[in-house]
Amino acid sequence: MSTLAPARRTRPVSPAVTALRAGCGRGAIELRQSFTNGAELVSHLLWPVLMLTALFFLRDAEFGSSGLLLGTLALPSMLGMNAAMGMVTMSQALTAEREDGTLLRAKATPGGMRGYLTGKVISVAGGLIADLTILLVPGMFLIDGLAADDAGSWLTLLWILVLGMVATLPIGAILGSLFPSARSQGLIQLPVIGMISISGVFYPLTALPDWLQIVAQCSPIYWLGLGMRSALLPDAAAQVEIADSWRHLETAAVLGAWAVLGLALAPVVLRRMARRESGSEVAERRERALQRVG
């Protein structure tokens, strides 16, 4: 007498896991499309090329009597600045897709907002890593005096980059949910550009007035640049930094604080923004956009 084997029970997949899987797939598709679309490909190449051009003219200039080349100091700082600009990219994407109804469609799907944000983080972070690679690899051949010849330097670069993106991308999501249209993005870009100009990217922070040094150290942009410099420059270069030190503990603490703040606030702000979204509001924003074009 034969007996039938009991059917194997399959463990149900949680909605959160399903949303994360969908988000990962969405992010991979968006990232791949950004390198096959002509306009987006140009945007990936434009800033690195412009910065490499600036580095070419700075490569032989010395910073004061330190014996350090200004181009050598500037390359890691540019990497930190580009990483921090991910918050602007995230903000622009959320604002544009809120305006065209993409966020409304995500809201209408179970787990759609979680999947949407997961995909957006993957696509923005992946694009940032590609942009940084396009800048760093030629820059290492163009600039002398870098100290990126051991595993410790690359490990430092990795944890600074990861922590920096975790600290800045949620801020971009918050800003993108606060502004209703793509035209308002100038309100975000101007303060960010202002912070970049005083963050020690193109000139050491110690050359600025004391009060500007305090303001700059409140921003994650400065700490990203400092962390990148600590990874890629020799120890002697720390003499032009505040306290003649790379301040790794302070870097981790400040970036970590920004990360905790952003990760705590972003879900709350985004949920409130999603609750306010409706088809009539999307149609109204689209009508206003068409009137501006017309």
Salt bridges, closest charged atoms under 4 A:
GLU30 OE2 - ARG26 NE 3.14
GLU30 OE1 - LYS120 NZ 3.19
ASP60 OD2 - ARG59 NE 3.85
GLU97 OE2 - LYS120 NZ 3.03
GLU99 OE2 - ARG292 NH2 3.57
ASP131 OD1 - HIS44 ND1 2.67
GLU241 OE2 - ARG229 NE 2.63
GLU277 OE2 - ARG98 NE 3.02
GLU277 OE1 - ARG285 NH2 2.70
GLU284 OE2 - ARG288 NH1 3.01
